[in-house]
Amino acid sequence: MKIYEIINIAALAFAIFFKKKHSQPKYLALFLLTCILIESVVLDYMSKVIGMNLPALNIFIIFTVFYYQYILLEQLRKNRYYKILWFLMPVCITASIINYFIGQGPREINNYTYSLGLIVTCILIIIYYRTLINDRYNPNLFSIPMVWFSLGILLFYVCAFPMITFSKSLLEQPDSELDLNFLIEIANILLSSGYLMAAIMRSKFNYSKVR
């Protein structure tokens, strides 16, 4: 079992047993459980038995990006540009589905989908941070679960961006000294750490003080 998978399991335990009323991010335990089952069971089974897990992996990418954007938009309901921002999500998901079936296809890494989805997600994260900073109610930002969750996504993307964007080119260079597996592991550890901190902090955060 990989390090990030262990962190995900720990995050799931905290999300289940230390949940408060109105906890954010919404549906965190269900999201983590789905991630663990898909990554540790479905993808592993397809890789060993069928010899390829890319069709399921690409669908998993669409699922995670959809969840990220959904919970961020939940935090931006009072933003004056909320309706415009909300429109980005169905556009992004529709483009991802088209790319899955018509564009790059299910049997290739859908790096276009991942890049588009996470760029939109990062835009939402930046707007969310700006909203927090400008808010009259300004607690310790690192006590807010969503800050940790979104920070994990940002760190993951910064680490994984070259790999995701240029994955096909990198894979076609067998003599490359770049260790893709190491980059993937580091990126996933950063992402999972964000999940874990969000799960821990949401058991301590006082949601009644939020406007």
C-alpha positions as CSV (number, residue, x, y, z in Angstrom):
1,M,0.0,0.0,0.0
2,K,1.3,3.4,-1.0
3,I,1.9,6.3,1.5
4,Y,-0.9,8.5,0.0
5,E,-3.4,5.6,0.3
6,I,-2.6,5.2,4.0
7,I,-3.1,9.0,4.4
8,N,-6.4,8.7,2.6
9,I,-7.6,6.0,5.0
10,A,-6.6,8.1,8.0
11,A,-8.5,11.1,6.5
12,L,-11.6,8.9,6.0
13,A,-11.4,7.7,9.7
14,F,-11.3,11.4,10.9
15,A,-14.1,12.4,8.4
16,I,-16.4,9.6,9.7
17,F,-15.7,9.7,13.5
18,F,-15.0,13.4,14.0
19,K,-17.8,15.0,12.0
20,K,-19.7,18.1,13.2
21,K,-23.0,19.5,12.1
22,H,-22.6,21.6,8.9
23,S,-19.1,20.3,8.4
24,Q,-17.2,21.4,5.3
25,P,-16.2,20.1,2.8
26,K,-19.6,18.5,2.2
27,Y,-19.7,14.7,1.7
28,L,-16.0,14.4,2.5
29,A,-16.3,10.9,3.9
30,L,-18.2,9.7,0.9
31,F,-15.7,11.3,-1.5
32,L,-12.8,9.7,0.3
33,L,-14.4,6.3,0.5
34,T,-15.1,6.5,-3.3
35,C,-11.5,7.5,-4.0
36,I,-10.1,4.7,-1.8
37,L,-12.3,2.0,-3.5
38,I,-11.5,3.2,-7.0
39,E,-7.8,3.7,-6.5
40,S,-7.0,0.7,-4.3
41,V,-9.6,-1.8,-5.7
42,V,-11.0,-0.9,-9.2
43,L,-7.8,0.5,-10.8
44,D,-5.6,-2.1,-9.2
45,Y,-7.8,-4.9,-10.4
46,M,-8.1,-3.6,-13.9
47,S,-4.3,-3.1,-14.1
48,K,-3.5,-6.6,-12.9
49,V,-6.4,-8.6,-14.6
50,I,-7.1,-6.6,-17.8
51,G,-3.7,-5.1,-18.2
52,M,-5.0,-1.5,-18.5
53,N,-6.9,0.8,-16.2
54,L,-7.0,4.0,-18.3
55,P,-10.7,4.0,-19.1
56,A,-11.6,3.9,-15.4
57,L,-8.8,6.3,-14.5
58,N,-10.1,8.9,-16.9
59,I,-13.6,8.6,-15.5
60,F,-12.1,9.0,-12.0
61,I,-10.4,12.2,-13.1
62,I,-13.7,13.6,-14.2
63,F,-15.3,12.6,-10.9
64,T,-12.7,14.2,-8.7
65,V,-12.6,17.5,-10.7
66,F,-16.4,17.7,-10.5
67,Y,-16.3,17.2,-6.7
68,Y,-13.6,19.9,-6.2
69,Q,-15.5,22.4,-8.3
70,Y,-18.8,21.6,-6.5
71,I,-17.6,22.2,-3.0
72,L,-15.7,25.3,-4.0
73,L,-18.8,26.8,-5.6
74,E,-20.7,26.0,-2.4
75,Q,-18.3,28.3,-0.6
76,L,-18.8,31.1,-3.2
77,R,-22.6,31.3,-3.1
78,K,-22.4,34.9,-1.8
79,N,-20.0,36.0,-4.5
80,R,-21.5,38.5,-6.9
81,Y,-20.1,36.5,-9.8
82,Y,-21.5,33.2,-8.5
83,K,-23.8,32.5,-11.5
84,I,-21.0,33.1,-13.9
85,L,-18.6,30.9,-11.9
86,W,-21.2,28.2,-11.6
87,F,-21.5,28.1,-15.4
88,L,-17.8,27.0,-15.6
89,M,-18.5,23.7,-14.0
90,P,-21.0,22.2,-16.5
91,V,-18.8,23.6,-19.4
92,C,-15.8,21.9,-17.9
93,I,-17.6,18.6,-17.3
94,T,-19.1,18.6,-20.8
95,A,-15.8,19.2,-22.4
96,S,-14.3,16.4,-20.3
97,I,-16.9,13.9,-21.4
98,I,-16.5,14.9,-25.1
99,N,-12.8,14.5,-24.7
100,Y,-13.3,11.0,-23.2
101,F,-15.5,9.7,-26.0
102,I,-14.5,11.7,-29.0
103,G,-11.2,13.5,-28.3
104,Q,-8.3,11.6,-26.7
105,G,-10.6,8.7,-26.0
106,P,-10.9,6.3,-23.0
107,R,-7.7,4.4,-23.8
108,E,-5.3,7.3,-23.6
109,I,-4.4,9.5,-20.6
110,N,-6.9,12.4,-20.8
111,N,-4.4,15.1,-19.9
112,Y,-6.5,17.7,-21.6
113,T,-9.3,16.9,-19.3
114,Y,-7.1,17.0,-16.2
115,S,-5.4,20.3,-17.2
116,L,-8.7,22.1,-18.1
117,G,-10.4,20.8,-14.9
118,L,-7.7,21.7,-12.5
119,I,-7.1,25.2,-14.1
120,V,-10.8,26.0,-13.6
121,T,-10.5,24.5,-10.1
122,C,-7.4,26.7,-9.3
123,I,-9.3,29.8,-10.5
124,L,-12.1,29.0,-8.1
125,I,-9.6,28.4,-5.2
126,I,-7.9,31.8,-5.8
127,I,-11.4,33.5,-5.8
128,Y,-12.2,31.6,-2.6
129,Y,-9.0,32.7,-0.9
130,R,-9.6,36.3,-2.0
131,T,-13.2,36.1,-0.5
132,L,-11.8,34.8,2.8
133,I,-9.2,37.6,3.0
134,N,-11.7,40.3,2.2
135,D,-14.3,38.9,4.6
136,R,-15.0,41.0,7.7
137,Y,-15.1,37.7,9.7
138,N,-11.5,36.7,9.4
139,P,-10.5,33.8,11.7
140,N,-7.1,32.1,11.5
141,L,-7.3,30.9,7.9
142,F,-5.4,27.7,8.7
143,S,-8.2,26.7,11.1
144,I,-10.6,26.5,8.2
145,P,-11.0,23.0,6.8
146,M,-11.6,24.2,3.2
147,V,-8.4,26.1,3.2
148,W,-6.4,22.9,3.8
149,F,-8.5,20.9,1.3
150,S,-8.0,23.5,-1.4
151,L,-4.3,24.0,-0.5
152,G,-3.8,20.2,-1.1
153,I,-5.3,20.6,-4.5
154,L,-3.1,23.6,-5.4
155,L,0.1,21.8,-4.2
156,F,-0.9,18.7,-6.1
157,Y,-1.4,20.7,-9.3
158,V,1.9,22.7,-9.0
159,C,3.8,19.4,-8.5
160,A,1.9,17.5,-11.2
161,F,1.3,20.2,-13.8
162,P,4.3,19.3,-16.1
163,M,3.6,15.6,-15.8
164,I,-0.1,16.0,-16.5
165,T,0.3,18.5,-19.4
166,F,3.2,16.8,-21.1
167,S,2.6,13.2,-20.0
168,K,2.4,11.8,-23.5
169,S,5.6,13.4,-24.6
170,L,7.4,12.3,-21.4
171,L,6.2,8.7,-21.7
172,E,7.6,8.6,-25.3
173,Q,11.1,9.4,-24.0
174,P,12.3,6.1,-22.4
175,D,15.8,7.6,-21.8
176,S,14.4,10.5,-19.8
177,E,16.0,10.8,-16.3
178,L,12.7,12.2,-14.9
179,D,11.1,9.7,-12.5
180,L,7.4,10.0,-13.2
181,N,6.4,7.6,-10.5
182,F,8.3,9.6,-7.9
183,L,6.5,12.8,-9.1
184,I,3.1,11.1,-9.0
185,E,3.8,9.8,-5.4
186,I,4.8,13.3,-4.1
187,A,1.9,15.0,-5.8
188,N,-0.6,12.4,-4.3
189,I,1.0,12.7,-0.9
190,L,0.5,16.5,-0.9
191,L,-3.1,16.1,-2.1
192,S,-3.9,13.4,0.5
193,S,-2.3,15.5,3.2
194,G,-4.8,18.3,2.3
195,Y,-7.6,15.8,2.7
196,L,-6.3,14.7,6.1
197,M,-5.8,18.2,7.5
198,A,-9.3,19.2,6.3
199,A,-10.8,16.1,8.0
200,I,-8.9,17.0,11.3
201,M,-9.6,20.7,11.3
202,R,-13.3,20.3,10.6
203,S,-13.7,18.5,13.9
204,K,-12.3,21.7,15.6
205,F,-13.7,24.5,13.5
206,N,-16.6,26.5,15.0
207,Y,-19.1,26.6,12.1
208,S,-21.6,28.7,14.2
209,K,-19.3,31.8,13.8
210,V,-19.4,31.7,10.1
211,R,-21.7,34.3,8.5
